[in-house]
Structures are given as C-alpha cells and as structure tokens.
Amino acid sequence: TQTESAQVCTVTTGIHNGTVNLRACPGAACGSVLDILTEGESLDILTAGLYVNVKTEDGLTGWLNSKYCKGK
C-alpha cells in the first residue's frame, strides 16, 4: 500500500476573508487566472519554490506565490 506524503499548505493572505489568484503558470504576469482561492483554504503542494504548484481540494492545479501558501 502506498502512503500519501503530499505536503500541504493553507492559503494565508493576512486579511480576514482575503483572496489570492490561482494562475495557470508561475508569476503575476502570467495573466490567466484559473480560480480565486480564499483565506484558510487547504492546498496540496506539488512543486515548491518562489511560486508553488498546488492542487486544490477540487482537484484543480495551478500556481501561486509561496508567501500565500503557509505550511501546516
């Protein structure tokens, strides 16, 4: 049996009910916004870095700045 060892983070904007964009590629200049994530939302980290590649609870994958993705 394979155990799941995915790293998890929480969307942290520092603002009550704050939001951050989930983008199709790393970087604010990427342009294409796939979804809007809300404060406290849990994400699986696929690739770490300045911009993290994450997967939402709904299975959508995209990128956001690592400063908005705090480990649990």
Predicted model as a PDB file, atoms N, CA, C, CB and O in Angstrom, pLDDT in the B-factor column:
MODEL        1                                                                  
ATOM      1  N   THR A   1       0.849  -1.187   0.000  1.00 39.00           N  
ATOM      2  CA  THR A   1       0.000   0.000   0.000  1.00 39.00           C  
ATOM      3  C   THR A   1       0.891   1.245   0.000  1.00 39.00           C  
ATOM      4  CB  THR A   1      -0.964   0.001   1.232  1.00 39.00           C  
ATOM      5  O   THR A   1       1.860   1.337   0.753  1.00 39.00           O  
ATOM      6  N   GLN A   2       0.544   2.175  -0.844  1.00 43.00           N  
ATOM      7  CA  GLN A   2       1.306   3.412  -0.943  1.00 43.00           C  
ATOM      8  C   GLN A   2       0.709   4.449  -0.001  1.00 43.00           C  
ATOM      9  CB  GLN A   2       1.323   3.937  -2.400  1.00 43.00           C  
ATOM     10  O   GLN A   2      -0.504   4.657   0.008  1.00 43.00           O  
ATOM     11  N   THR A   3       1.551   5.096   0.786  1.00 43.00           N  
ATOM     12  CA  THR A   3       1.059   6.132   1.689  1.00 43.00           C  
ATOM     13  C   THR A   3       1.227   7.490   1.035  1.00 43.00           C  
ATOM     14  CB  THR A   3       1.799   6.085   3.046  1.00 43.00           C  
ATOM     15  O   THR A   3       2.210   7.739   0.338  1.00 43.00           O  
ATOM     16  N   GLU A   4       0.275   8.352   1.262  1.00 49.00           N  
ATOM     17  CA  GLU A   4       0.313   9.690   0.673  1.00 49.00           C  
ATOM     18  C   GLU A   4       1.201  10.584   1.524  1.00 49.00           C  
ATOM     19  CB  GLU A   4      -1.115  10.291   0.549  1.00 49.00           C  
ATOM     20  O   GLU A   4       0.980  10.725   2.727  1.00 49.00           O  
ATOM     21  N   SER A   5       2.205  11.187   0.897  1.00 54.00           N  
ATOM     22  CA  SER A   5       3.130  12.043   1.640  1.00 54.00           C  
ATOM     23  C   SER A   5       3.149  13.460   1.066  1.00 54.00           C  
ATOM     24  CB  SER A   5       4.545  11.446   1.618  1.00 54.00           C  
ATOM     25  O   SER A   5       4.172  14.142   1.108  1.00 54.00           O  
ATOM     26  N   ALA A   6       2.030  13.885   0.541  1.00 61.00           N  
ATOM     27  CA  ALA A   6       1.946  15.221  -0.055  1.00 61.00           C  
ATOM     28  C   ALA A   6       2.113  16.284   1.019  1.00 61.00           C  
ATOM     29  CB  ALA A   6       0.603  15.410  -0.792  1.00 61.00           C  
ATOM     30  O   ALA A   6       1.579  16.169   2.123  1.00 61.00           O  
ATOM     31  N   GLN A   7       2.861  17.313   0.674  1.00 93.00           N  
ATOM     32  CA  GLN A   7       2.971  18.453   1.575  1.00 93.00           C  
ATOM     33  C   GLN A   7       1.711  19.281   1.404  1.00 93.00           C  
ATOM     34  CB  GLN A   7       4.263  19.304   1.288  1.00 93.00           C  
ATOM     35  O   GLN A   7       1.166  19.397   0.307  1.00 93.00           O  
ATOM     36  N   VAL A   8       1.263  19.848   2.504  1.00 95.00           N  
ATOM     37  CA  VAL A   8       0.026  20.617   2.494  1.00 95.00           C  
ATOM     38  C   VAL A   8       0.320  22.022   3.011  1.00 95.00           C  
ATOM     39  CB  VAL A   8      -1.075  19.924   3.355  1.00 95.00           C  
ATOM     40  O   VAL A   8       1.163  22.213   3.887  1.00 95.00           O  
ATOM     41  N   CYS A   9      -0.390  23.001   2.454  1.00 96.00           N  
ATOM     42  CA  CYS A   9      -0.297  24.366   2.962  1.00 96.00           C  
ATOM     43  C   CYS A   9      -1.687  24.972   3.043  1.00 96.00           C  
ATOM     44  CB  CYS A   9       0.622  25.228   2.068  1.00 96.00           C  
ATOM     45  O   CYS A   9      -2.655  24.430   2.510  1.00 96.00           O  
ATOM     46  N   THR A  10      -1.762  26.095   3.714  1.00 96.00           N  
ATOM     47  CA  THR A  10      -3.015  26.823   3.868  1.00 96.00           C  
ATOM     48  C   THR A  10      -2.867  28.192   3.223  1.00 96.00           C  
ATOM     49  CB  THR A  10      -3.410  26.954   5.365  1.00 96.00           C  
ATOM     50  O   THR A  10      -1.845  28.856   3.392  1.00 96.00           O  
ATOM     51  N   VAL A  11      -3.891  28.615   2.482  1.00 97.00           N  
ATOM     52  CA  VAL A  11      -3.882  29.951   1.889  1.00 97.00           C  
ATOM     53  C   VAL A  11      -3.892  30.967   3.029  1.00 97.00           C  
ATOM     54  CB  VAL A  11      -5.111  30.162   0.923  1.00 97.00           C  
ATOM     55  O   VAL A  11      -4.797  30.973   3.863  1.00 97.00           O  
ATOM     56  N   THR A  12      -2.872  31.824   3.052  1.00 96.00           N  
ATOM     57  CA  THR A  12      -2.722  32.821   4.111  1.00 96.00           C  
ATOM     58  C   THR A  12      -2.449  34.182   3.477  1.00 96.00           C  
ATOM     59  CB  THR A  12      -1.576  32.428   5.094  1.00 96.00           C  
ATOM     60  O   THR A  12      -1.351  34.441   2.985  1.00 96.00           O  
ATOM     61  N   THR A  13      -3.459  35.041   3.495  1.00 94.00           N  
ATOM     62  CA  THR A  13      -3.319  36.376   2.910  1.00 94.00           C  
ATOM     63  C   THR A  13      -3.053  37.432   3.974  1.00 94.00           C  
ATOM     64  CB  THR A  13      -4.570  36.740   2.124  1.00 94.00           C  
ATOM     65  O   THR A  13      -2.579  38.526   3.667  1.00 94.00           O  
ATOM     66  N   GLY A  14      -3.363  37.097   5.234  1.00 93.00           N  
ATOM     67  CA  GLY A  14      -3.225  38.071   6.310  1.00 93.00           C  
ATOM     68  C   GLY A  14      -4.418  39.001   6.423  1.00 93.00           C  
ATOM     69  O   GLY A  14      -4.415  39.931   7.230  1.00 93.00           O  
ATOM     70  N   ILE A  15      -5.439  38.750   5.613  1.00 93.00           N  
ATOM     71  CA  ILE A  15      -6.655  39.577   5.616  1.00 93.00           C  
ATOM     72  C   ILE A  15      -7.850  38.649   5.843  1.00 93.00           C  
ATOM     73  CB  ILE A  15      -6.811  40.389   4.262  1.00 93.00           C  
ATOM     74  O   ILE A  15      -7.978  37.625   5.173  1.00 93.00           O  
ATOM     75  N   HIS A  16      -8.726  39.009   6.789  1.00 92.00           N  
ATOM     76  CA  HIS A  16      -9.929  38.215   7.039  1.00 92.00           C  
ATOM     77  C   HIS A  16     -10.732  38.088   5.749  1.00 92.00           C  
ATOM     78  CB  HIS A  16     -10.793  38.856   8.161  1.00 92.00           C  
ATOM     79  O   HIS A  16     -11.074  39.091   5.122  1.00 92.00           O  
ATOM     80  N   ASN A  17     -11.032  36.853   5.355  1.00 92.00           N  
ATOM     81  CA  ASN A  17     -11.748  36.557   4.102  1.00 92.00           C  
ATOM     82  C   ASN A  17     -10.982  37.023   2.868  1.00 92.00           C  
ATOM     83  CB  ASN A  17     -13.120  37.211   4.120  1.00 92.00           C  
ATOM     84  O   ASN A  17     -11.583  37.267   1.822  1.00 92.00           O  
ATOM     85  N   GLY A  18      -9.656  37.147   2.982  1.00 96.00           N  
ATOM     86  CA  GLY A  18      -8.827  37.582   1.850  1.00 96.00           C  
ATOM     87  C   GLY A  18      -8.800  36.534   0.740  1.00 96.00           C  
ATOM     88  O   GLY A  18      -9.122  35.367   0.960  1.00 96.00           O  
ATOM     89  N   THR A  19      -8.414  36.971  -0.446  1.00 97.00           N  
ATOM     90  CA  THR A  19      -8.344  36.070  -1.595  1.00 97.00           C  
ATOM     91  C   THR A  19      -7.012  36.248  -2.326  1.00 97.00           C  
ATOM     92  CB  THR A  19      -9.528  36.325  -2.559  1.00 97.00           C  
ATOM     93  O   THR A  19      -6.344  37.275  -2.204  1.00 97.00           O  
ATOM     94  N   VAL A  20      -6.650  35.216  -3.087  1.00 96.00           N  
ATOM     95  CA  VAL A  20      -5.450  35.251  -3.913  1.00 96.00           C  
ATOM     96  C   VAL A  20      -5.749  34.467  -5.193  1.00 96.00           C  
ATOM     97  CB  VAL A  20      -4.204  34.656  -3.147  1.00 96.00           C  
ATOM     98  O   VAL A  20      -6.520  33.507  -5.180  1.00 96.00           O  
ATOM     99  N   ASN A  21      -5.131  34.886  -6.289  1.00 96.00           N  
ATOM    100  CA  ASN A  21      -5.380  34.229  -7.576  1.00 96.00           C  
ATOM    101  C   ASN A  21      -4.561  32.949  -7.736  1.00 96.00           C  
ATOM    102  CB  ASN A  21      -5.067  35.186  -8.721  1.00 96.00           C  
ATOM    103  O   ASN A  21      -3.379  32.911  -7.396  1.00 96.00           O  
ATOM    104  N   LEU A  22      -5.200  31.912  -8.253  1.00 97.00           N  
ATOM    105  CA  LEU A  22      -4.522  30.691  -8.676  1.00 97.00           C  
ATOM    106  C   LEU A  22      -4.318  30.842 -10.177  1.00 97.00           C  
ATOM    107  CB  LEU A  22      -5.352  29.373  -8.309  1.00 97.00           C  
ATOM    108  O   LEU A  22      -5.280  30.980 -10.932  1.00 97.00           O  
ATOM    109  N   ARG A  23      -3.054  30.816 -10.606  1.00 96.00           N  
ATOM    110  CA  ARG A  23      -2.722  31.098 -12.005  1.00 96.00           C  
ATOM    111  C   ARG A  23      -2.314  29.855 -12.773  1.00 96.00           C  
ATOM    112  CB  ARG A  23      -1.614  32.116 -12.077  1.00 96.00           C  
ATOM    113  O   ARG A  23      -1.935  28.843 -12.182  1.00 96.00           O  
ATOM    114  N   ALA A  24      -2.394  29.939 -14.105  1.00 95.00           N  
ATOM    115  CA  ALA A  24      -2.059  28.826 -14.994  1.00 95.00           C  
ATOM    116  C   ALA A  24      -0.550  28.584 -15.076  1.00 95.00           C  
ATOM    117  CB  ALA A  24      -2.612  29.090 -16.386  1.00 95.00           C  
ATOM    118  O   ALA A  24      -0.118  27.489 -15.437  1.00 95.00           O  
ATOM    119  N   CYS A  25       0.253  29.600 -14.744  1.00 95.00           N  
ATOM    120  CA  CYS A  25       1.713  29.459 -14.786  1.00 95.00           C  
ATOM    121  C   CYS A  25       2.304  30.327 -13.679  1.00 95.00           C  
ATOM    122  CB  CYS A  25       2.292  29.866 -16.194  1.00 95.00           C  
ATOM    123  O   CYS A  25       1.616  31.201 -13.151  1.00 95.00           O  
ATOM    124  N   PRO A  26       3.577  30.100 -13.315  1.00 94.00           N  
ATOM    125  CA  PRO A  26       4.169  30.872 -12.228  1.00 94.00           C  
ATOM    126  C   PRO A  26       4.425  32.329 -12.619  1.00 94.00           C  
ATOM    127  CB  PRO A  26       5.466  30.226 -11.787  1.00 94.00           C  
ATOM    128  O   PRO A  26       4.914  32.613 -13.712  1.00 94.00           O  
ATOM    129  N   GLY A  27       4.088  33.245 -11.711  1.00 89.00           N  
ATOM    130  CA  GLY A  27       4.346  34.665 -11.938  1.00 89.00           C  
ATOM    131  C   GLY A  27       3.081  35.479 -12.078  1.00 89.00           C  
ATOM    132  O   GLY A  27       2.097  35.018 -12.658  1.00 89.00           O  
ATOM    133  N   ALA A  28       3.104  36.686 -11.548  1.00 83.00           N  
ATOM    134  CA  ALA A  28       1.935  37.572 -11.610  1.00 83.00           C  
ATOM    135  C   ALA A  28       1.638  38.025 -13.032  1.00 83.00           C  
ATOM    136  CB  ALA A  28       2.150  38.787 -10.722  1.00 83.00           C  
ATOM    137  O   ALA A  28       0.499  38.369 -13.348  1.00 83.00           O  
ATOM    138  N   ALA A  29       2.667  38.027 -13.904  1.00 87.00           N  
ATOM    139  CA  ALA A  29       2.480  38.457 -15.288  1.00 87.00           C  
ATOM    140  C   ALA A  29       1.919  37.342 -16.165  1.00 87.00           C  
ATOM    141  CB  ALA A  29       3.797  38.947 -15.863  1.00 87.00           C  
ATOM    142  O   ALA A  29       1.703  37.533 -17.362  1.00 87.00           O  
ATOM    143  N   CYS A  30       1.686  36.191 -15.568  1.00 84.00           N  
ATOM    144  CA  CYS A  30       1.174  35.036 -16.296  1.00 84.00           C  
ATOM    145  C   CYS A  30      -0.137  35.362 -17.010  1.00 84.00           C  
ATOM    146  CB  CYS A  30       0.974  33.861 -15.344  1.00 84.00           C  
ATOM    147  O   CYS A  30      -0.381  34.906 -18.127  1.00 84.00           O  
ATOM    148  N   GLY A  31      -0.968  36.152 -16.351  1.00 75.00           N  
ATOM    149  CA  GLY A  31      -2.199  36.585 -16.990  1.00 75.00           C  
ATOM    150  C   GLY A  31      -3.408  35.721 -16.701  1.00 75.00           C  
ATOM    151  O   GLY A  31      -4.409  36.217 -16.183  1.00 75.00           O  
ATOM    152  N   SER A  32      -3.340  34.452 -17.022  1.00 92.00           N  
ATOM    153  CA  SER A  32      -4.507  33.582 -16.919  1.00 92.00           C  
ATOM    154  C   SER A  32      -4.792  33.157 -15.476  1.00 92.00           C  
ATOM    155  CB  SER A  32      -4.309  32.352 -17.785  1.00 92.00           C  
ATOM    156  O   SER A  32      -4.007  32.431 -14.867  1.00 92.00           O  
ATOM    157  N   VAL A  33      -5.939  33.625 -14.929  1.00 94.00           N  
ATOM    158  CA  VAL A  33      -6.362  33.254 -13.580  1.00 94.00           C  
ATOM    159  C   VAL A  33      -7.335  32.083 -13.691  1.00 94.00           C  
ATOM    160  CB  VAL A  33      -7.020  34.469 -12.832  1.00 94.00           C  
ATOM    161  O   VAL A  33      -8.369  32.176 -14.353  1.00 94.00           O  
ATOM    162  N   LEU A  34      -6.980  30.972 -13.024  1.00 96.00           N  
ATOM    163  CA  LEU A  34      -7.810  29.772 -13.074  1.00 96.00           C  
ATOM    164  C   LEU A  34      -8.915  29.779 -12.029  1.00 96.00           C  
ATOM    165  CB  LEU A  34      -6.954  28.548 -12.892  1.00 96.00           C  
ATOM    166  O   LEU A  34     -10.015  29.279 -12.264  1.00 96.00           O  
ATOM    167  N   ASP A  35      -8.599  30.360 -10.858  1.00 96.00           N  
ATOM    168  CA  ASP A  35      -9.536  30.333  -9.744  1.00 96.00           C  
ATOM    169  C   ASP A  35      -9.115  31.400  -8.740  1.00 96.00           C  
ATOM    170  CB  ASP A  35      -9.589  28.919  -9.077  1.00 96.00           C  
ATOM    171  O   ASP A  35      -7.999  31.916  -8.803  1.00 96.00           O  
ATOM    172  N   ILE A  36      -9.999  31.721  -7.829  1.00 97.00           N  
ATOM    173  CA  ILE A  36      -9.686  32.638  -6.742  1.00 97.00           C  
ATOM    174  C   ILE A  36      -9.766  31.834  -5.452  1.00 97.00           C  
ATOM    175  CB  ILE A  36     -10.664  33.880  -6.717  1.00 97.00           C  
ATOM    176  O   ILE A  36     -10.816  31.294  -5.105  1.00 97.00           O  
ATOM    177  N   LEU A  37      -8.627  31.763  -4.739  1.00 97.00           N  
ATOM    178  CA  LEU A  37      -8.542  30.998  -3.502  1.00 97.00           C  
ATOM    179  C   LEU A  37      -8.839  31.901  -2.321  1.00 97.00           C  
ATOM    180  CB  LEU A  37      -7.155  30.349  -3.349  1.00 97.00           C  
ATOM    181  O   LEU A  37      -8.521  33.090  -2.345  1.00 97.00           O  
ATOM    182  N   THR A  38      -9.454  31.332  -1.280  1.00 96.00           N  
ATOM    183  CA  THR A  38      -9.823  32.123  -0.114  1.00 96.00           C  
ATOM    184  C   THR A  38      -8.963  31.780   1.100  1.00 96.00           C  
ATOM    185  CB  THR A  38     -11.290  31.912   0.215  1.00 96.00           C  
ATOM    186  O   THR A  38      -8.425  30.679   1.215  1.00 96.00           O  
ATOM    187  N   GLU A  39      -8.850  32.742   1.991  1.00 96.00           N  
ATOM    188  CA  GLU A  39      -8.100  32.595   3.242  1.00 96.00           C  
ATOM    189  C   GLU A  39      -8.501  31.304   3.949  1.00 96.00           C  
ATOM    190  CB  GLU A  39      -8.338  33.811   4.170  1.00 96.00           C  
ATOM    191  O   GLU A  39      -9.688  31.033   4.132  1.00 96.00           O  
ATOM    192  N   GLY A  40      -7.499  30.504   4.347  1.00 96.00           N  
ATOM    193  CA  GLY A  40      -7.749  29.275   5.097  1.00 96.00           C  
ATOM    194  C   GLY A  40      -7.947  28.030   4.253  1.00 96.00           C  
ATOM    195  O   GLY A  40      -8.020  26.926   4.793  1.00 96.00           O  
ATOM    196  N   GLU A  41      -8.036  28.186   2.930  1.00 96.00           N  
ATOM    197  CA  GLU A  41      -8.226  27.026   2.053  1.00 96.00           C  
ATOM    198  C   GLU A  41      -6.976  26.137   2.095  1.00 96.00           C  
ATOM    199  CB  GLU A  41      -8.526  27.483   0.588  1.00 96.00           C  
ATOM    200  O   GLU A  41      -5.850  26.634   2.108  1.00 96.00           O  
ATOM    201  N   SER A  42      -7.189  24.826   2.117  1.00 97.00           N  
ATOM    202  CA  SER A  42      -6.085  23.864   2.179  1.00 97.00           C  
ATOM    203  C   SER A  42      -5.687  23.423   0.776  1.00 97.00           C  
ATOM    204  CB  SER A  42      -6.475  22.640   3.032  1.00 97.00           C  
ATOM    205  O   SER A  42      -6.543  23.134  -0.060  1.00 97.00           O  
ATOM    206  N   LEU A  43      -4.361  23.373   0.522  1.00 97.00           N  
ATOM    207  CA  LEU A  43      -3.837  23.013  -0.799  1.00 97.00           C  
ATOM    208  C   LEU A  43      -2.758  21.943  -0.656  1.00 97.00           C  
ATOM    209  CB  LEU A  43      -3.270  24.262  -1.526  1.00 97.00           C  
ATOM    210  O   LEU A  43      -2.029  21.921   0.335  1.00 97.00           O  
ATOM    211  N   ASP A  44      -2.657  21.057  -1.645  1.00 97.00           N  
ATOM    212  CA  ASP A  44      -1.547  20.106  -1.722  1.00 97.00           C  
ATOM    213  C   ASP A  44      -0.444  20.755  -2.548  1.00 97.00           C  
ATOM    214  CB  ASP A  44      -2.001  18.730  -2.351  1.00 97.00           C  
ATOM    215  O   ASP A  44      -0.705  21.271  -3.635  1.00 97.00           O  
ATOM    216  N   ILE A  45       0.785  20.733  -2.043  1.00 96.00           N  
ATOM    217  CA  ILE A  45       1.920  21.299  -2.761  1.00 96.00           C  
ATOM    218  C   ILE A  45       2.491  20.242  -3.699  1.00 96.00           C  
ATOM    219  CB  ILE A  45       3.009  21.811  -1.774  1.00 96.00           C  
ATOM    220  O   ILE A  45       2.890  19.166  -3.253  1.00 96.00           O  
ATOM    221  N   LEU A  46       2.532  20.544  -4.998  1.00 97.00           N  
ATOM    222  CA  LEU A  46       3.092  19.631  -5.994  1.00 97.00           C  
ATOM    223  C   LEU A  46       4.559  19.958  -6.249  1.00 97.00           C  
ATOM    224  CB  LEU A  46       2.291  19.703  -7.308  1.00 97.00           C  
ATOM    225  O   LEU A  46       5.388  19.053  -6.342  1.00 97.00           O  
ATOM    226  N   THR A  47       4.887  21.251  -6.363  1.00 95.00           N  
ATOM    227  CA  THR A  47       6.257  21.716  -6.575  1.00 95.00           C  
ATOM    228  C   THR A  47       6.456  22.985  -5.759  1.00 95.00           C  
ATOM    229  CB  THR A  47       6.551  21.970  -8.097  1.00 95.00           C  
ATOM    230  O   THR A  47       5.675  23.930  -5.861  1.00 95.00           O  
ATOM    231  N   ALA A  48       7.515  22.997  -4.944  1.00 94.00           N  
ATOM    232  CA  ALA A  48       7.805  24.165  -4.113  1.00 94.00           C  
ATOM    233  C   ALA A  48       8.766  25.104  -4.835  1.00 94.00           C  
ATOM    234  CB  ALA A  48       8.396  23.734  -2.756  1.00 94.00           C  
ATOM    235  O   ALA A  48       9.449  24.698  -5.775  1.00 94.00           O  
ATOM    236  N   GLY A  49       8.816  26.353  -4.395  1.00 94.00           N  
ATOM    237  CA  GLY A  49       9.702  27.371  -4.961  1.00 94.00           C  
ATOM    238  C   GLY A  49       9.136  28.740  -4.656  1.00 94.00           C  
ATOM    239  O   GLY A  49       8.245  28.873  -3.817  1.00 94.00           O  
ATOM    240  N   LEU A  50       9.653  29.778  -5.341  1.00 95.00           N  
ATOM    241  CA  LEU A  50       9.117  31.125  -5.158  1.00 95.00           C  
ATOM    242  C   LEU A  50       7.623  31.131  -5.490  1.00 95.00           C  
ATOM    243  CB  LEU A  50       9.881  32.150  -6.043  1.00 95.00           C  
ATOM    244  O   LEU A  50       6.820  31.748  -4.791  1.00 95.00           O  
ATOM    245  N   TYR A  51       7.269  30.434  -6.569  1.00 95.00           N  
ATOM    246  CA  TYR A  51       5.866  30.173  -6.889  1.00 95.00           C  
ATOM    247  C   TYR A  51       5.652  28.684  -6.697  1.00 95.00           C  
ATOM    248  CB  TYR A  51       5.490  30.634  -8.359  1.00 95.00           C  
ATOM    249  O   TYR A  51       6.446  27.873  -7.176  1.00 95.00           O  
ATOM    250  N   VAL A  52       4.588  28.319  -6.001  1.00 96.00           N  
ATOM    251  CA  VAL A  52       4.318  26.913  -5.742  1.00 96.00           C  
ATOM    252  C   VAL A  52       3.233  26.398  -6.674  1.00 96.00           C  
ATOM    253  CB  VAL A  52       3.911  26.704  -4.284  1.00 96.00           C  
ATOM    254  O   VAL A  52       2.238  27.074  -6.937  1.00 96.00           O  
ATOM    255  N   ASN A  53       3.450  25.188  -7.163  1.00 97.00           N  
ATOM    256  CA  ASN A  53       2.439  24.498  -7.966  1.00 97.00           C  
ATOM    257  C   ASN A  53       1.602  23.707  -6.966  1.00 97.00           C  
ATOM    258  CB  ASN A  53       3.090  23.554  -9.091  1.00 97.00           C  
ATOM    259  O   ASN A  53       2.128  22.872  -6.231  1.00 97.00           O  
ATOM    260  N   VAL A  54       0.304  23.971  -6.943  1.00 97.00           N  
ATOM    261  CA  VAL A  54      -0.570  23.380  -5.936  1.00 97.00           C  
ATOM    262  C   VAL A  54      -1.789  22.722  -6.578  1.00 97.00           C  
ATOM    263  CB  VAL A  54      -1.015  24.442  -4.933  1.00 97.00           C  
ATOM    264  O   VAL A  54      -2.122  22.963  -7.739  1.00 97.00           O  
ATOM    265  N   LYS A  55      -2.440  21.881  -5.772  1.00 97.00           N  
ATOM    266  CA  LYS A  55      -3.697  21.259  -6.189  1.00 97.00           C  
ATOM    267  C   LYS A  55      -4.737  21.582  -5.132  1.00 97.00           C  
ATOM    268  CB  LYS A  55      -3.544  19.704  -6.385  1.00 97.00           C  
ATOM    269  O   LYS A  55      -4.498  21.394  -3.939  1.00 97.00           O  
ATOM    270  N   THR A  56      -5.896  22.070  -5.571  1.00 97.00           N  
ATOM    271  CA  THR A  56      -6.977  22.422  -4.651  1.00 97.00           C  
ATOM    272  C   THR A  56      -7.737  21.164  -4.244  1.00 97.00           C  
ATOM    273  CB  THR A  56      -7.938  23.453  -5.296  1.00 97.00           C  
ATOM    274  O   THR A  56      -7.542  20.093  -4.817  1.00 97.00           O  
ATOM    275  N   GLU A  57      -8.597  21.310  -3.255  1.00 94.00           N  
ATOM    276  CA  GLU A  57      -9.433  20.191  -2.808  1.00 94.00           C  
ATOM    277  C   GLU A  57     -10.362  19.716  -3.920  1.00 94.00           C  
ATOM    278  CB  GLU A  57     -10.254  20.596  -1.578  1.00 94.00           C  
ATOM    279  O   GLU A  57     -10.819  18.573  -3.899  1.00 94.00           O  
ATOM    280  N   ASP A  58     -10.647  20.590  -4.898  1.00 94.00           N  
ATOM    281  CA  ASP A  58     -11.494  20.233  -6.045  1.00 94.00           C  
ATOM    282  C   ASP A  58     -10.703  19.571  -7.168  1.00 94.00           C  
ATOM    283  CB  ASP A  58     -12.194  21.472  -6.581  1.00 94.00           C  
ATOM    284  O   ASP A  58     -11.280  19.179  -8.183  1.00 94.00           O  
ATOM    285  N   GLY A  59      -9.362  19.438  -6.995  1.00 96.00           N  
ATOM    286  CA  GLY A  59      -8.532  18.787  -7.999  1.00 96.00           C  
ATOM    287  C   GLY A  59      -7.954  19.713  -9.055  1.00 96.00           C  
ATOM    288  O   GLY A  59      -7.318  19.244  -9.999  1.00 96.00           O  
ATOM    289  N   LEU A  60      -8.162  21.024  -8.918  1.00 97.00           N  
ATOM    290  CA  LEU A  60      -7.626  21.999  -9.868  1.00 97.00           C  
ATOM    291  C   LEU A  60      -6.164  22.274  -9.532  1.00 97.00           C  
ATOM    292  CB  LEU A  60      -8.456  23.318  -9.844  1.00 97.00           C  
ATOM    293  O   LEU A  60      -5.829  22.487  -8.367  1.00 97.00           O  
ATOM    294  N   THR A  61      -5.290  22.272 -10.539  1.00 97.00           N  
ATOM    295  CA  THR A  61      -3.879  22.566 -10.293  1.00 97.00           C  
ATOM    296  C   THR A  61      -3.514  23.914 -10.902  1.00 97.00           C  
ATOM    297  CB  THR A  61      -2.978  21.451 -10.872  1.00 97.00           C  
ATOM    298  O   THR A  61      -4.016  24.296 -11.959  1.00 97.00           O  
ATOM    299  N   GLY A  62      -2.618  24.633 -10.202  1.00 97.00           N  
ATOM    300  CA  GLY A  62      -2.174  25.929 -10.677  1.00 97.00           C  
ATOM    301  C   GLY A  62      -1.049  26.441  -9.795  1.00 97.00           C  
ATOM    302  O   GLY A  62      -0.482  25.692  -9.000  1.00 97.00           O  
ATOM    303  N   TRP A  63      -0.729  27.723  -9.939  1.00 97.00           N  
ATOM    304  CA  TRP A  63       0.422  28.332  -9.286  1.00 97.00           C  
ATOM    305  C   TRP A  63       0.007  29.539  -8.460  1.00 97.00           C  
ATOM    306  CB  TRP A  63       1.467  28.737 -10.318  1.00 97.00           C  
ATOM    307  O   TRP A  63      -0.907  30.275  -8.832  1.00 97.00           O  
ATOM    308  N   LEU A  64       0.699  29.738  -7.316  1.00 95.00           N  
ATOM    309  CA  LEU A  64       0.543  30.968  -6.563  1.00 95.00           C  
ATOM    310  C   LEU A  64       1.854  31.283  -5.850  1.00 95.00           C  
ATOM    311  CB  LEU A  64      -0.627  30.857  -5.553  1.00 95.00           C  
ATOM    312  O   LEU A  64       2.685  30.401  -5.630  1.00 95.00           O  
ATOM    313  N   ASN A  65       2.026  32.558  -5.493  1.00 96.00           N  
ATOM    314  CA  ASN A  65       3.235  32.991  -4.803  1.00 96.00           C  
ATOM    315  C   ASN A  65       3.333  32.258  -3.473  1.00 96.00           C  
ATOM    316  CB  ASN A  65       3.238  34.530  -4.589  1.00 96.00           C  
ATOM    317  O   ASN A  65       2.347  32.143  -2.745  1.00 96.00           O  
ATOM    318  N   SER A  66       4.528  31.761  -3.159  1.00 96.00           N  
ATOM    319  CA  SER A  66       4.716  30.953  -1.947  1.00 96.00           C  
ATOM    320  C   SER A  66       4.415  31.735  -0.665  1.00 96.00           C  
ATOM    321  CB  SER A  66       6.141  30.425  -1.896  1.00 96.00           C  
ATOM    322  O   SER A  66       4.144  31.124   0.369  1.00 96.00           O  
ATOM    323  N   LYS A  67       4.456  33.073  -0.707  1.00 96.00           N  
ATOM    324  CA  LYS A  67       4.166  33.846   0.514  1.00 96.00           C  
ATOM    325  C   LYS A  67       2.712  33.696   0.943  1.00 96.00           C  
ATOM    326  CB  LYS A  67       4.487  35.328   0.297  1.00 96.00           C  
ATOM    327  O   LYS A  67       2.372  34.017   2.081  1.00 96.00           O  
ATOM    328  N   TYR A  68       1.842  33.211   0.045  1.00 96.00           N  
ATOM    329  CA  TYR A  68       0.427  32.997   0.375  1.00 96.00           C  
ATOM    330  C   TYR A  68       0.117  31.539   0.693  1.00 96.00           C  
ATOM    331  CB  TYR A  68      -0.449  33.460  -0.774  1.00 96.00           C  
ATOM    332  O   TYR A  68      -1.048  31.175   0.858  1.00 96.00           O  
ATOM    333  N   CYS A  69       1.148  30.704   0.781  1.00 95.00           N  
ATOM    334  CA  CYS A  69       0.966  29.260   0.996  1.00 95.00           C  
ATOM    335  C   CYS A  69       1.801  28.850   2.214  1.00 95.00           C  
ATOM    336  CB  CYS A  69       1.385  28.428  -0.288  1.00 95.00           C  
ATOM    337  O   CYS A  69       2.986  28.542   2.085  1.00 95.00           O  
ATOM    338  N   LYS A  70       1.179  28.849   3.385  1.00 94.00           N  
ATOM    339  CA  LYS A  70       1.897  28.577   4.621  1.00 94.00           C  
ATOM    340  C   LYS A  70       1.668  27.124   5.065  1.00 94.00           C  
ATOM    341  CB  LYS A  70       1.453  29.558   5.726  1.00 94.00           C  
ATOM    342  O   LYS A  70       0.538  26.635   5.077  1.00 94.00           O  
ATOM    343  N   GLY A  71       2.762  26.452   5.428  1.00 86.00           N  
ATOM    344  CA  GLY A  71       2.694  25.055   5.862  1.00 86.00           C  
ATOM    345  C   GLY A  71       1.891  24.876   7.136  1.00 86.00           C  
ATOM    346  O   GLY A  71       1.777  25.785   7.958  1.00 86.00           O  
ATOM    347  N   LYS A  72       1.343  23.692   7.276  1.00 64.00           N  
ATOM    348  CA  LYS A  72       0.535  23.384   8.478  1.00 64.00           C  
ATOM    349  C   LYS A  72       1.410  22.813   9.562  1.00 64.00           C  
ATOM    350  CB  LYS A  72      -0.604  22.394   8.150  1.00 64.00           C  
ATOM    351  O   LYS A  72       0.922  22.492  10.645  1.00 64.00           O  
TER     352      LYS A  72                                                      
ENDMDL                                                                          
END                                                                             
